[in-house]
């Protein structure tokens, strides 16, 4: 099978492409590397905004380019002729998001999608990352997504990364067109399944994937060993992930138990370096506004960490292999006092950390290994495509 994976969010397509190639399929990836995370791709399209200095003038200029849809137009025009031939004649094209190549902005992505529709067999849309329906759901529903409630003018600076999908030009049109040309919309988490519940093209969740090599060993805490709390702070997404809430709670714990706890903050580093930095952690902060865990949280679980993320019952029910008598992680809430009390409970009971660590690895092995996940994609693609899949 000839497959084109366009776009990247936290390694979703990178891991999938490895599994598909191991199964004998011809796979090509095109992405911007997910910005500073620097994931590899067969065709890497870097975002020119990454070179800008972080100051007030550049922030407002970036906002203008994002909201107008003009971001990346020059970049697109400059490289389009050299890459368009790489996007022709695939059995399956999967978009990571309606804004598949974020370096191009909404206008150029609209053109890209029209081109893909004409030149390929079937298109599938992966529902992960911010898009119009994700942000609208976050703003209007009575959910854990409280970070986008009660929007004020100042929020267009602090939250413009998300708000552009609702208030920017062409983003809704891009989202609707991506759904229209796609055979199926495939949610990657329970959160996205909820957000696309209205769409008759939406499938069951296909979980995020991880390769066997990223599985760690269960934690074994030695006497007098400090418990390491890790906060992977994604610059520009603090309010969406809840890093600030985690930070306040962790600092309270650090002040109370300076001899028992170490607190580590890592910001905006390449993915391979990031993995090395959390290797020695025991407790791992992912996000507190979600029902399900993201890629970051899943990787933490695979490495045997006690992950603070979305572990709501309805999300766990979507995974075929789970046991509600076991604790796989800490269901985080956007509440500093709650996070603080959860941390204290873990520090005072190290054996619980060891048990959760073991359970987390087991959960990932049964639900998230890349060969298992790739088979689920093949099934959906083959059920909704032409007979060459069965040849």
C-alpha positions as CSV (number, residue, x, y, z in Angstrom):
1,X,0.0,0.0,0.0
2,X,1.3,3.5,-0.8
3,X,0.6,5.9,2.1
4,X,1.2,9.6,2.5
5,X,1.1,11.0,6.1
6,X,0.9,14.8,6.2
7,X,1.6,16.9,9.3
8,X,2.8,16.1,12.7
9,X,1.7,16.4,16.3
10,X,3.9,15.1,19.0
11,X,5.2,12.1,16.9
12,X,1.8,10.6,16.0
13,X,2.6,10.2,12.3
14,X,6.3,9.6,13.0
15,X,5.5,6.5,15.1
16,X,2.8,5.3,12.7
17,X,5.1,5.6,9.7
18,X,7.7,3.3,11.4
19,X,5.1,0.6,12.1
20,X,3.6,0.8,8.6
21,X,7.1,0.5,7.0
22,X,7.8,-2.5,9.2
23,X,4.6,-4.1,7.9
24,X,5.9,-3.7,4.3
25,X,4.0,-0.6,3.2
26,X,5.4,2.3,1.2
27,X,5.1,5.4,3.4
28,X,6.1,9.0,3.0
29,X,5.9,11.8,5.6
30,X,5.6,15.5,5.1
31,X,5.6,17.9,8.1
32,X,7.1,20.9,9.8
33,X,8.6,18.6,12.5
34,X,6.0,19.9,15.0
35,X,7.9,23.1,15.3
36,X,10.6,23.1,18.1
37,X,10.1,19.3,18.8
38,X,12.0,18.6,15.5
39,X,10.5,15.3,14.5
40,X,12.0,13.9,11.3
41,X,10.1,13.7,8.0
42,X,10.9,12.7,4.5
43,X,10.0,16.2,3.5
44,X,10.6,18.7,6.3
45,X,9.0,22.2,5.9
46,X,10.2,24.4,8.7
47,X,8.1,27.2,10.1
48,X,9.8,30.6,9.3
49,X,8.3,32.2,12.5
50,X,10.5,30.0,14.6
51,X,13.4,32.3,13.8
52,X,11.7,35.4,15.2
53,X,12.7,37.0,18.4
54,X,10.1,36.8,21.2
55,X,9.1,40.4,21.7
56,X,5.8,42.4,21.7
57,X,6.1,43.6,18.1
58,X,6.7,40.2,16.7
59,X,3.9,38.7,18.8
60,X,1.3,41.0,17.3
61,X,2.8,40.5,13.8
62,X,2.5,36.8,14.2
63,X,-1.1,37.2,15.5
64,X,-1.9,39.2,12.3
65,X,-0.4,36.6,10.0
66,X,-2.2,33.7,11.9
67,X,-5.6,35.4,12.1
68,X,-5.5,36.6,8.5
69,X,-4.5,33.2,7.1
70,X,-1.5,34.8,5.4
71,X,1.1,32.9,7.5
72,X,3.5,31.0,5.3
73,X,2.1,32.2,1.9
74,X,5.6,33.2,0.7
75,X,7.1,30.0,2.0
76,X,4.4,28.0,0.2
77,X,4.9,29.8,-3.1
78,X,8.6,29.4,-2.9
79,X,8.6,25.6,-2.3
80,X,5.3,24.4,-3.8
81,X,6.7,23.5,-7.2
82,X,9.4,21.4,-5.6
83,X,7.1,19.3,-3.4
84,X,3.8,19.0,-5.2
85,X,4.9,16.0,-7.3
86,X,5.6,14.2,-4.0
87,X,1.9,14.3,-3.2
88,X,0.4,12.5,-6.1
89,X,-0.9,8.9,-6.6
90,X,-1.3,7.6,-3.0
91,X,-3.7,4.9,-2.0
92,X,-4.2,6.7,1.3
93,X,-3.5,10.2,2.4
94,X,-3.9,11.0,6.0
95,X,-4.0,14.5,7.4
96,X,-2.9,15.0,11.0
97,X,-5.3,18.0,11.3
98,X,-7.2,20.3,8.9
99,X,-4.2,22.7,9.2
100,X,-2.0,19.8,8.2
101,X,1.1,21.9,7.4
102,X,0.9,24.7,10.0
103,X,3.9,26.5,8.4
104,X,1.7,27.4,5.5
105,X,-1.3,28.9,7.3
106,X,-5.0,28.5,6.5
107,X,-5.1,29.9,2.9
108,X,-2.3,27.8,1.6
109,X,-3.6,24.7,3.4
110,X,-6.9,25.1,1.6
111,X,-5.1,25.1,-1.7
112,X,-3.1,22.0,-0.6
113,X,-6.2,20.1,0.3
114,X,-7.9,20.8,-3.0
115,X,-4.8,19.6,-4.8
116,X,-4.7,16.4,-2.7
117,X,-8.3,15.7,-3.5
118,X,-7.7,15.8,-7.2
119,X,-4.4,13.8,-7.2
120,X,-5.1,10.9,-4.8
121,X,-7.4,8.0,-4.1
122,X,-8.7,8.4,-0.5
123,X,-8.2,11.0,2.2
124,X,-8.6,10.5,5.9
125,X,-8.5,13.1,8.6
126,X,-6.9,12.4,12.0
127,X,-8.6,14.5,14.8
128,X,-5.8,15.6,17.0
129,X,-4.5,19.1,18.0
130,X,-6.4,22.3,17.9
131,X,-9.0,23.0,15.1
132,X,-12.2,25.0,14.8
133,X,-14.5,22.3,16.4
134,X,-12.0,21.5,19.1
135,X,-11.8,25.2,20.2
136,X,-15.5,25.8,19.9
137,X,-16.2,22.8,22.0
138,X,-13.7,24.1,24.6
139,X,-15.4,27.5,24.7
140,X,-19.0,26.5,24.8
141,X,-19.4,23.2,26.6
142,X,-19.6,22.5,30.4
143,X,-16.4,20.4,30.4
144,X,-12.9,20.3,31.9
145,X,-11.8,22.7,29.1
146,X,-12.2,25.8,31.2
147,X,-9.1,27.5,30.0
148,X,-11.1,29.0,27.1
149,X,-14.1,30.2,29.1
150,X,-14.9,34.0,29.5
151,X,-12.7,35.3,26.7
152,X,-11.6,38.9,27.1
153,X,-9.6,41.2,24.8
154,X,-6.3,40.4,26.6
155,X,-6.8,36.8,25.8
156,X,-6.1,37.3,22.2
157,X,-2.4,37.8,23.2
158,X,-2.1,35.0,25.7
159,X,-4.4,32.5,24.0
160,X,-4.2,33.5,20.3
161,X,-2.6,30.2,19.4
162,X,-6.0,28.5,20.0
163,X,-8.4,31.4,19.4
164,X,-7.2,31.9,15.8
165,X,-9.2,28.7,14.8
166,X,-12.4,30.4,15.7
167,X,-11.8,34.1,15.0
168,X,-9.2,33.8,12.2
169,X,-10.1,33.9,8.5
170,X,-10.6,30.7,6.6
171,X,-10.0,28.3,9.6
172,X,-13.6,27.1,9.8
173,X,-13.8,26.8,6.0
174,X,-10.6,24.8,6.0
175,X,-11.9,22.5,8.8
176,X,-15.2,21.9,7.0
177,X,-13.5,21.3,3.7
178,X,-11.1,18.8,5.3
179,X,-14.1,16.9,6.7
180,X,-15.9,17.1,3.4
181,X,-13.1,15.5,1.3
182,X,-12.2,12.9,4.0
183,X,-13.7,9.4,3.9
184,X,-13.4,9.2,7.6
185,X,-12.5,11.4,10.6
186,X,-10.4,9.4,13.1
187,X,-10.2,10.7,16.7
188,X,-6.9,10.1,18.5
189,X,-8.3,10.7,22.0
190,X,-11.6,10.6,23.8
191,X,-11.6,14.4,23.9
192,X,-11.6,14.6,20.1
193,X,-14.2,11.9,19.9
194,X,-16.5,14.1,21.9
195,X,-15.8,17.1,19.8
196,X,-16.6,15.2,16.6
197,X,-19.5,13.3,18.0
198,X,-21.9,15.3,15.7
199,X,-20.0,14.1,12.5
200,X,-21.3,11.0,10.9
201,X,-17.8,10.3,9.4
202,X,-16.2,10.1,12.8
203,X,-14.9,6.6,13.7
204,X,-14.0,4.9,17.0
205,X,-10.8,6.1,18.6
206,X,-7.5,4.8,17.2
207,X,-5.1,5.3,20.1
208,X,-1.8,7.1,20.0
209,X,1.1,4.8,19.4
210,X,4.5,4.1,20.9
211,X,7.3,1.8,19.7
212,X,8.5,-1.1,21.9
213,X,11.9,0.6,22.5
214,X,10.3,3.4,24.5
215,X,8.9,1.1,27.2
216,X,10.7,1.5,30.5
217,X,10.9,-0.4,33.7
218,X,8.7,-0.1,36.7
219,X,9.9,2.4,39.3
220,X,11.6,1.0,42.4
221,X,12.2,3.7,45.0
222,X,15.2,3.2,47.2
223,X,15.3,4.4,50.9
224,X,16.2,8.1,51.2
225,X,15.8,8.6,47.4
226,X,14.3,11.9,46.4
227,X,11.0,11.8,44.4
228,X,11.5,13.7,41.2
229,X,8.6,15.7,39.8
230,X,8.8,16.6,36.1
231,X,7.0,19.5,34.4
232,X,7.4,19.5,30.6
233,X,6.4,23.1,29.9
234,X,5.2,23.7,26.4
235,X,5.9,27.3,25.6
236,X,2.8,29.0,24.2
237,X,0.5,26.2,25.4
238,X,0.8,26.8,29.1
239,X,-2.8,27.8,29.6
240,X,-4.1,24.8,27.5
241,X,-2.0,22.2,29.4
242,X,-2.3,23.7,32.9
243,X,1.5,24.0,33.4
244,X,1.0,27.0,35.7
245,X,-1.4,25.1,38.0
246,X,1.0,22.1,38.2
247,X,3.8,24.5,38.9
248,X,2.2,26.3,41.8
249,X,1.2,22.9,43.4
250,X,4.7,21.4,42.9
251,X,6.4,24.4,44.5
252,X,4.2,24.2,47.5
253,X,5.2,20.5,47.9
254,X,8.8,21.4,47.4
255,X,8.7,24.0,50.2
256,X,7.1,21.5,52.5
257,X,9.3,18.5,51.7
258,X,12.7,20.0,50.5
259,X,14.6,16.9,51.6
260,X,12.2,14.4,49.9
261,X,11.3,16.1,46.6
262,X,13.1,17.4,43.5
263,X,11.2,19.6,41.0
264,X,12.4,19.8,37.4
265,X,11.0,22.1,34.7
266,X,11.9,21.7,31.0
267,X,10.7,24.1,28.3
268,X,10.6,23.9,24.5
269,X,13.4,21.5,23.8
270,X,13.7,19.0,20.8
271,X,11.9,15.7,21.4
272,X,14.9,13.4,21.7
273,X,16.4,15.7,24.3
274,X,13.1,15.9,26.1
275,X,12.9,12.1,26.5
276,X,16.4,12.0,28.1
277,X,15.5,14.8,30.6
278,X,12.4,13.0,32.0
279,X,14.2,9.6,32.3
280,X,14.9,10.0,36.0
281,X,11.5,11.4,37.0
282,X,9.0,9.6,39.2
283,X,6.0,11.9,38.8
284,X,5.2,13.4,35.3
285,X,2.9,16.3,34.6
286,X,1.0,16.1,31.3
287,X,-2.2,18.2,31.3
288,X,-5.2,19.0,33.6
289,X,-7.9,20.1,31.2
290,X,-8.4,16.8,29.3
291,X,-10.5,13.7,29.7
292,X,-7.8,11.5,28.1
293,X,-4.0,11.6,28.1
294,X,-2.1,13.1,25.2
295,X,1.1,11.8,23.5
296,X,3.2,13.4,26.3
297,X,1.3,11.6,29.0
298,X,1.3,8.3,27.1
299,X,5.1,8.5,26.7
300,X,5.4,9.2,30.4
301,X,3.3,6.1,31.1
302,X,5.4,4.0,28.7
303,X,8.5,5.1,30.6
304,X,6.9,4.0,33.9
305,X,6.1,7.4,35.4
306,X,3.2,8.4,37.5
307,X,1.4,10.7,35.0
308,X,-1.0,13.5,35.9
309,X,-3.4,13.8,33.0
310,X,-6.8,12.8,31.8
311,X,-7.9,9.4,33.3
312,X,-11.7,9.9,33.3
313,X,-13.7,6.7,33.4
314,X,-15.5,7.4,30.1
315,X,-12.1,7.9,28.4
316,X,-10.6,4.7,29.9
317,X,-13.7,2.8,28.7
318,X,-12.7,3.5,25.1
319,X,-9.6,1.4,25.4
320,X,-10.2,-2.4,24.9
321,X,-7.7,-3.4,27.6
322,X,-8.3,-1.8,31.0
323,X,-9.0,-2.9,34.5
324,X,-10.9,-0.4,36.7
325,X,-9.6,-2.0,39.8
326,X,-6.1,-0.7,38.8
327,X,-4.7,2.8,38.9
328,X,-3.0,3.8,35.7
329,X,-2.3,7.4,36.5
330,X,-3.6,10.4,38.4
331,X,-6.7,12.0,36.9
332,X,-5.7,15.7,37.0
333,X,-8.1,18.6,37.4
334,X,-7.5,22.3,36.9
335,X,-7.4,22.8,40.7
336,X,-4.2,23.7,42.5
337,X,-5.3,22.4,45.8
338,X,-6.4,19.1,44.4
339,X,-3.1,18.6,42.5
340,X,-1.2,19.5,45.7
341,X,-3.1,16.9,47.8
342,X,-2.6,14.3,45.1
343,X,1.2,15.0,45.2
344,X,1.3,14.8,49.0
345,X,-0.5,11.5,48.9
346,X,2.1,10.0,46.5
347,X,5.1,11.3,48.4
348,X,3.7,9.9,51.7
349,X,3.1,6.5,50.0
350,X,6.0,5.6,47.7
351,X,4.7,2.1,47.3
352,X,1.7,3.6,45.4
353,X,4.1,5.2,43.0
354,X,5.7,1.8,42.3
355,X,2.3,0.2,41.7
356,X,1.0,2.9,39.4
357,X,4.3,2.7,37.4
358,X,3.8,-1.0,36.8
359,X,0.2,-0.6,35.8
360,X,1.0,2.3,33.4
361,X,3.5,0.2,31.5
362,X,1.1,-2.7,31.3
363,X,-1.7,-0.3,29.9
364,X,0.6,1.0,27.2
365,X,1.8,-2.4,26.2
366,X,-1.8,-3.6,25.7
367,X,-3.3,-0.5,24.1
368,X,-0.6,1.7,22.5
369,X,2.2,-0.4,20.9
370,X,2.7,0.8,17.3
371,X,2.1,-2.5,15.6
372,X,-1.3,-2.9,17.4
373,X,-2.3,0.7,16.5
374,X,-1.1,0.4,12.8
375,X,-3.4,-2.6,12.3
376,X,-6.3,-0.5,13.4
377,X,-5.5,2.1,10.8
378,X,-5.2,-0.6,8.1
379,X,-8.6,-1.9,9.1
380,X,-10.3,1.5,8.8
381,X,-8.5,2.4,5.6
382,X,-9.3,-1.0,3.9
383,X,-12.9,-1.0,5.0
384,X,-13.4,2.4,3.3
385,X,-11.2,2.1,0.2
386,X,-10.8,0.2,-3.0
387,X,-10.1,-3.5,-3.5
388,X,-6.3,-3.0,-3.9
389,X,-6.0,-3.1,-0.1
390,X,-6.9,-6.7,-0.2
391,X,-4.5,-7.7,-2.9
